[in-house]
Amino acid sequence: MEENQYTSLTVPTDYFQQWYQSSQQHPEAQYVMPYNNMGFYTEGPRDEPVMAELNLSTRTTTPRPRIMATPVKKKRGRPPKQQTEDGKTTEEENEIEAAKKAKRALNRFNGMSVEEVMTKTLPDVITYNLDILIIGINPGLLSAYKGRHYPNPGNHFWKCLFLSGLTDEQLNFMHDQSLPETYSIGFTNMVERTTPGSKDLSSKEIREGGRQLLDKLQKYRPLIAAFNGKGIYEIFCKETFGVKAKKLDFGLQPYKIPETETVCYLMPSSSPRCAQFPRAQDKVHFYIKLKELRDEMKGLIPKREVEETEYLFDLQLAKEDAKRISIKEEQVDPEYESSNALPGDEKQSSNDGDEKQSSNSSK
């Protein structure tokens, strides 16, 4: 009979009693299995089993109080630098940046400060019995510095004037003095004071400017008073006609200048900041309607009942005019479409050209 190669495991009789007493004193250790450390079998005959002592911690653990942290709302943006790498503080950097801005302003106005430019005024370009008198809110810094109307290269006025047919050629701000004689178009503003923006004007100045504009219109009697911007006409309508315009539509307005036959025409602002009509081709439609109104009132085309006509903005007609005018503008300026094209469009157009060239060569 073969000898049993495994030896039996001998456990002391008081082992389980000690383990039971220890588990009662330390409840957290009662789930530790006793046979994990009791011993194990090994191959081959052995005299005694290998025993392992049960290791139980004698330290008493006390529960820690839970601390509820209140969430801290983080500020958006990059935190301000207290000190730069050069050792300059934030205040010093702000002073340097302000000096750079002042230097740029001096370069922009050929050495003149903004305060000096604001002392300049912009003279009106006006005469009696004009066809159209363009009315702005007040002169800007660049207009006052150059002494010209709408000199900002981003302004859409001169481009819309040409694309609508009101002028025969593309003009710019250097031609503003010749417009009354050539095209019977003049310029004026509601407020004479020069400011960096129209928001710098007080309500008292605007109301007073509206009364001065009324006197000017009654004196020179233009055929059409064209308000370049909705905000200008809202103030003028309230001051002159005593009507608070709640809903204004662009185009011909229902009121005439008192004691005259001058009609009021409202068109969107020619500024590129006009959110409703951000592009020049979006505004050309209203300049086309202005030209049609002038021709009707002068008898150049069959006259309709202008006084009784309710002008409504037709979006479809505006889109058609914009499409037609964009084609005309592309012919005048071949780089017009390429400057407005998306990055992928140029690549796509070149691929199309390569495909057409390869197809022609195969033929």
Buried (B, 14 or more C-beta within 10 A) or exposed (E): EEEEEEBEBEBEEEEEEEBEEBBEEBEEBEEBEEEEEBBEEEEEEBEEBEBEEBEEEEEEEEEEEEEEEEEEEEEEEEEEEEEEEEEEEEEEBEEEEEEEEEEEBBEBBEEBEBEEBBEBBBEBBBEEEBBBBBBBBBBBBBBBBBBBBBBBEEBBBBBBBBBBBBBEEBBBBEBBBEBBEEBBBBBBBBBBBBBEEBEEBEEEBBBBBBEBBBEBBEEBBBBBBBBBBBBBBBBBBBBBBEEEBEEBEBBBBEBBBEEBEBBBBBBBBBBBEBEEBEEBBBBBBBBBBBBBBBBBBEEEEEEEEEEEEEBEEEEEEBEEBBEBBBEBBEEEEEEBBEEEEEEEEEEEEEEEEEEEEEEEEEE
